Amino acid sequence: MTLAEERLTVSRTLDAELRARAARVIPGGMYGHMTANEHTMPPSFPQFYARGEGALTWDVDGNRYIDFMCAFGPMLLGHRNPRVDAAAAAQQALGDTLTGPSARMVEFAELLTDTVAHADWAVFAKNGTDATSTAIRIARAATGKSKFLKAAVAYHGANDWFTPRAVGVTAEDRANIVEFEYNDVASLRAAVDAHAGDVAAIIVTPFRHDAFVPQELVDPAFARAARELATAEGAALVLDEVRTGFRLDVRGAWESLGIRPDLTAFSKALGNGYPIAALVGTDALSAAASEVYVTGSFWYSAVPMAAGIATVGEAVALDAPGLTRSAGDRFKAGLEAQSIAAGRPLQLTGPTQMPLLVFADDVHKKRAFAFTDAAIRRGVLLHPWHNMFLSTAHTDDVVDEALLRTQDAFDELASLDV
């Protein structure tokens, strides 16, 4: 049996049953970025999963995939990393959600301040929206100003300020947002000038990773301008590393540029799948951070903090950015060469450890949907419009197996009129 025949005969019985059951008890059947329906994903993309191991994941029907989504980013060290899981299990045996935090909270804050170059303190939460929202609140508390600047389209979370879908959100909730064009110094400067004296924060991602469009690496001149304009305005520069944290540089994504933010938001990979987020900042904002009221009954849970300590320790020891970059380089070179040979050229845009695939002349994403559908049926889990993620578990052997299967997918794509 060829790889194509193996994947074209997969069963989706249990996934279909669970979708039908979900439709009866969950509004819309699913919600948020996990939604996998005919409008958002190729038909073969599973909705429900059973387990993961290293760089692999299995859906509820038992189909195995080489996972280039890593749970949309959290699995920096691969699914079920033994050191992270052992640390979490050891803490679970003692207790998780207690009447107060455990010593792990202090230990984790110490580790982050020792690792992230600009960090003098850390506070913890559960997800990326918590961290970015807290950053804006601290910036406002510190400056006494109202406006915050963000790049047009850029996603920084799902609260009323940031959600890309404003259904249920009032205009007043978004009245203090000012947008600029990413990598456009003139646009950023104009936004600051238009609201001079009332800018609390400039929030940016380390590179442009908007959905549906090619990713853009940051222009160092733009990064420098963001730092200089924030300083001149007395505003906080907030780096949203929810997706990028510990994949680009363990010291901070812009450290190699010599540019340090005032606040950085982390989540996703911070606990290798355990629910944890952190906001780190400089001493200048410590007093404001101590004054704002942010909390949650599960924000202080000890197990995710133990997992976070193990994850950051492993990321530093293994050089997770270097390993994932090497794997991404290998995957990018192989996939782009296959696409050219098939007459369907594509690019993997952005950092190779967090690539987004973009086919030439594919404005409506028909080719991206067809290719990822073919790849998924052959056991390679790719995404047609969102950036993907590699982990330290994506070894050369894993990437090479994926490329054998994507070659088969390109053979199918070449026969289609898309």
C-alpha positions in Angstrom: 0.0 0.0 0.0 1.4 3.4 -0.9 1.4 6.3 1.5 -1.4 7.9 -0.6 -3.6 4.7 -0.4 -2.9 4.5 3.4 -4.2 8.0 4.1 -7.1 8.0 1.6 -8.8 5.2 3.4 -8.8 6.6 6.9 -12.0 6.4 9.0 -13.6 9.4 10.5 -16.5 7.7 12.2 -16.0 8.7 15.8 -15.0 12.3 14.8 -18.3 12.6 12.9 -20.2 11.3 15.9 -18.6 13.7 18.3 -19.2 16.6 15.9 -22.9 15.7 15.9 -23.1 15.4 19.6 -21.2 18.7 20.1 -23.6 20.5 17.8 -26.4 19.7 20.3 -24.6 20.9 23.4 -22.0 23.5 22.3 -23.0 26.6 20.5 -22.0 26.3 16.8 -20.5 22.9 17.6 -17.2 24.4 18.5 -15.8 27.9 19.0 -12.7 30.0 18.6 -9.5 29.0 16.8 -10.1 25.3 17.4 -13.2 25.3 15.1 -12.7 22.8 12.2 -15.6 23.0 9.9 -16.2 23.4 6.2 -15.7 27.2 6.4 -12.5 27.2 8.3 -10.5 24.1 7.5 -10.0 21.4 4.8 -12.5 18.5 5.0 -9.9 16.1 6.3 -8.8 18.2 9.3 -9.8 16.4 12.5 -11.9 18.2 15.2 -11.2 15.8 18.0 -8.0 14.2 19.2 -7.1 11.3 21.5 -3.4 11.7 22.3 0.0 13.0 21.5 3.6 11.7 21.7 6.6 13.8 20.7 6.0 15.2 17.3 3.0 13.0 16.7 -0.7 13.2 17.5 -3.6 10.9 17.0 -7.2 11.7 16.3 -10.1 10.0 18.1 -10.4 7.5 15.2 -6.8 6.4 15.7 -5.3 8.1 12.7 -1.6 9.2 13.3 -0.3 12.6 12.2 3.1 14.3 12.2 2.0 17.4 14.0 3.1 20.7 12.6 0.6 22.6 14.7 1.9 21.6 18.2 -1.6 22.4 19.7 -1.4 25.9 18.0 2.0 26.5 19.7 2.1 25.2 23.3 4.2 22.0 22.6 7.7 23.5 22.4 9.3 20.3 23.6 6.9 17.9 21.9 3.8 16.2 23.3 4.2 14.5 26.7 7.8 15.6 27.3 9.0 13.3 30.1 10.9 15.9 32.1 8.0 18.4 32.1 5.4 15.7 32.8 7.6 14.3 35.7 7.9 17.8 37.2 4.1 18.3 36.9 3.4 14.9 38.4 5.7 15.5 41.4 3.9 18.7 42.1 0.4 17.1 41.6 1.3 14.6 44.2 1.7 17.5 46.7 -1.2 19.6 45.5 -2.1 21.9 42.7 -4.8 24.6 43.4 -4.3 25.4 47.0 -5.5 28.2 49.3 -2.4 30.1 48.3 0.4 29.7 45.8 3.2 27.2 46.3 7.0 28.0 46.4 6.9 27.2 42.6 5.5 30.6 42.0 8.6 32.3 43.5 11.0 29.9 41.8 9.3 30.4 38.4 9.5 34.2 38.7 13.2 33.9 39.7 13.9 31.7 36.7 12.1 34.1 34.2 13.9 37.1 35.6 17.2 35.3 35.3 16.4 34.2 31.7 14.6 37.0 30.0 17.0 39.9 29.5 14.7 42.8 30.4 12.7 41.1 33.1 12.9 42.4 36.7 9.6 40.8 37.8 7.0 38.4 36.7 3.3 37.9 37.3 1.3 34.8 36.2 -2.0 34.0 34.7 -3.6 31.3 32.5 -3.5 32.4 28.8 -2.2 34.9 26.4 -5.2 37.2 26.6 -4.7 37.5 30.4 -1.1 38.5 29.9 -1.6 41.1 27.1 -4.6 42.6 28.9 -2.7 42.9 32.1 0.1 44.6 30.2 -2.3 47.3 28.9 -3.7 47.8 32.3 -0.3 48.2 33.9 0.8 50.6 31.2 -2.3 52.8 31.8 -1.8 52.7 35.6 1.8 53.7 35.2 1.2 56.5 32.7 -2.2 57.8 33.6 -3.0 57.7 29.8 -5.7 56.0 27.8 -4.7 55.1 24.3 -2.8 52.1 23.1 -1.3 51.5 19.7 -1.5 48.2 17.8 -0.8 47.1 14.3 -3.8 46.8 12.0 -5.3 43.3 12.0 -2.7 42.1 14.6 -4.2 39.6 17.1 -3.3 40.1 20.7 -6.1 38.1 22.4 -9.8 37.6 22.6 -11.0 40.3 25.1 -13.1 43.3 24.1 -10.1 45.3 23.2 -8.4 42.7 21.0 -11.0 40.3 19.6 -10.9 40.2 15.8 -14.7 39.7 15.8 -16.5 42.6 17.4 -19.8 40.8 17.8 -21.1 41.6 21.3 -18.5 44.4 21.8 -19.4 48.1 22.0 -17.7 50.9 20.2 -16.8 52.3 23.6 -14.8 49.2 24.4 -12.6 49.9 21.4 -12.5 53.7 21.5 -8.9 53.9 22.8 -7.4 51.6 20.2 -5.2 53.4 17.6 -3.9 51.3 14.7 -0.7 51.6 12.6 0.8 49.5 9.8 3.4 46.9 10.9 6.9 47.6 9.7 5.9 51.1 8.6 7.8 53.7 10.7 5.9 56.6 9.2 2.6 55.1 10.1 3.7 54.3 13.6 5.1 57.8 14.1 1.8 59.4 12.7 -0.2 57.3 15.2 1.9 58.5 18.1 1.8 62.1 16.9 -2.0 62.1 16.5 -2.4 61.1 20.1 0.7 62.7 21.7 0.3 63.0 25.5 -2.3 60.2 25.8 -0.4 57.1 24.6 -0.1 54.5 27.4 1.4 51.7 25.3 2.6 50.5 22.0 2.0 46.7 21.7 3.7 44.8 18.9 4.5 41.2 18.0 8.2 40.3 17.3 7.3 39.7 13.7 4.0 40.0 11.7 2.1 36.8 12.0 -1.4 37.7 10.9 -3.5 34.9 9.5 -4.2 34.5 5.8 -1.3 36.8 4.6 2.4 36.2 4.3 4.3 36.6 7.5 6.9 39.5 7.7 10.1 39.5 9.8 10.5 42.7 11.7 12.5 45.5 10.1 15.1 46.4 12.7 14.5 50.1 11.9 10.8 49.7 12.8 11.7 47.9 16.0 14.1 50.7 16.9 11.5 53.3 16.1 8.9 51.6 18.3 11.4 51.7 21.2 12.4 55.3 20.6 8.8 56.5 20.1 7.6 54.8 23.2 10.4 56.2 25.3 9.9 59.7 24.0 6.1 59.6 24.6 6.6 58.1 28.1 4.6 55.0 27.0 5.3 51.4 27.6 6.6 49.2 24.8 4.8 45.9 25.1 6.2 42.8 23.2 3.5 40.2 22.6 5.5 36.9 22.7 2.4 34.7 23.3 3.2 32.8 20.1 6.9 33.3 19.9 8.1 32.9 23.5 11.2 30.6 23.8 11.0 29.7 20.0 12.9 32.7 18.7 15.3 33.6 21.5 15.1 32.5 25.2 16.4 36.0 26.2 13.6 37.8 24.4 12.7 37.9 20.7 14.3 41.3 20.0 17.4 40.8 22.2 19.5 40.0 19.1 18.5 43.5 17.8 19.6 45.2 21.0 16.0 46.3 21.6 14.3 45.6 24.9 10.6 46.2 25.7 9.2 47.3 29.0 6.7 44.5 29.2 6.6 41.0 27.5 3.6 38.7 27.5 4.2 34.9 27.4 1.9 31.9 27.2 1.5 29.0 24.8 4.9 27.3 25.0 5.7 28.5 28.5 4.5 25.3 30.1 4.7 22.9 27.2 0.9 22.4 27.2 0.2 23.1 30.9 -2.1 26.2 31.2 0.2 29.1 32.3 0.9 32.6 31.1 3.3 35.2 32.4 3.9 38.9 32.1 7.4 40.1 32.8 8.5 43.7 33.1 11.1 46.2 34.2 11.5 47.8 37.6 10.1 51.1 36.3 6.7 49.4 36.0 6.8 47.4 39.2 4.9 49.9 41.3 2.1 50.1 38.8 2.0 46.3 38.5 1.5 46.0 42.3 -1.4 48.4 42.2 -3.6 47.0 39.4 -6.1 44.3 40.4 -5.9 41.2 38.3 -6.5 37.7 39.6 -8.1 34.3 39.1 -8.6 31.3 41.3 -6.5 29.1 39.0 -3.8 31.7 38.2 -1.8 30.5 41.2 -2.0 26.7 40.6 1.2 25.0 41.3 1.3 22.2 38.7 1.5 24.5 35.7 4.2 26.5 37.4 6.2 23.3 38.0 5.8 22.5 34.4 6.8 26.0 33.4 10.0 25.7 35.4 10.9 22.5 33.7 9.9 23.8 30.2 12.0 27.0 30.5 14.9 25.0 31.9 14.8 22.5 29.0 14.4 25.3 26.4 17.6 26.9 27.7 19.5 23.7 28.1 18.6 22.3 24.7 18.7 25.6 22.8 15.1 25.1 21.7 15.2 28.1 19.3 18.2 26.6 17.6 16.8 23.1 17.4 13.4 24.2 16.1 15.1 26.6 13.6 17.2 23.8 12.2 14.2 21.5 11.8 12.2 24.4 10.2 15.0 25.1 7.8 15.0 21.4 6.7 11.2 21.4 6.3 11.2 24.7 4.4 13.9 23.6 2.0 12.2 20.3 1.3 8.6 21.6 1.0 9.6 24.5 -1.3 11.6 22.2 -3.6 8.7 19.8 -3.9 6.3 22.6 -4.7 8.5 23.9 -7.5 8.9 20.4 -9.0 5.1 20.0 -8.9 4.5 23.3 -10.7 2.7 24.7 -7.6 5.4 27.0 -6.1 4.9 28.0 -2.4 6.9 29.8 0.2 7.1 29.1 3.9 7.0 32.7 5.3 8.2 34.0 8.6 10.7 32.3 11.0 11.2 28.7 9.9 10.3 27.4 13.4 6.9 29.1 13.0 6.2 29.0 9.2 3.1 29.9 7.3 2.6 28.4 3.8 1.7 30.7 1.0 1.1 29.5 -2.6 1.8 31.8 -5.5 -1.3 33.2 -7.1 -3.6 31.7 -4.5 -5.6 34.7 -3.3 -8.6 32.7 -2.2 -6.5 29.9 -0.6 -8.0 27.2 -2.8 -4.6 25.7 -3.4 -3.6 25.9 0.2 -6.8 24.1 1.3 -6.3 21.4 -1.4 -2.7 20.8 -0.5 -3.2 20.7 3.3 -6.2 18.4 2.8 -4.0 16.0 0.7 -1.2 16.2 3.3 -3.5 15.6 6.2 -4.9 12.5 4.5 -1.3 11.3 4.3 -0.6 11.9 8.0 1.0 15.3 8.0 -1.0 17.9 10.0 -0.6 21.3 8.3 -2.7 24.5 8.4 -3.8 26.4 5.3 -3.9 29.9 6.7 -2.5 30.0 10.2 1.2 29.9 11.1 2.4 26.4 12.1 4.9 25.4 14.8 7.8 23.1 15.1 9.1 21.5 18.4 12.3 20.1 19.6 10.7 16.7 18.9 10.8 17.4 15.2 14.0 15.5 14.5 15.6 15.1 11.1 14.0 11.6 10.8 10.5 13.1 11.6 10.9 15.9 9.1 12.1 13.5 6.5 9.2 11.2 7.0 6.9 14.2 6.7 8.5 15.2 3.4 8.0 11.7 2.0 4.3 12.2 2.6 4.1 15.7 1.4 5.7 14.6 -1.9 2.8 12.3 -2.4 0.4 15.2 -1.5 2.1 17.4 -4.2 1.7 14.6 -6.7 -2.1 14.8 -6.0 -2.1 18.6 -6.1 -0.4 18.7 -9.5 -3.3 16.7 -10.9 -5.9 19.1 -9.6 -7.2 22.2 -11.4 -6.5 24.6 -8.5 
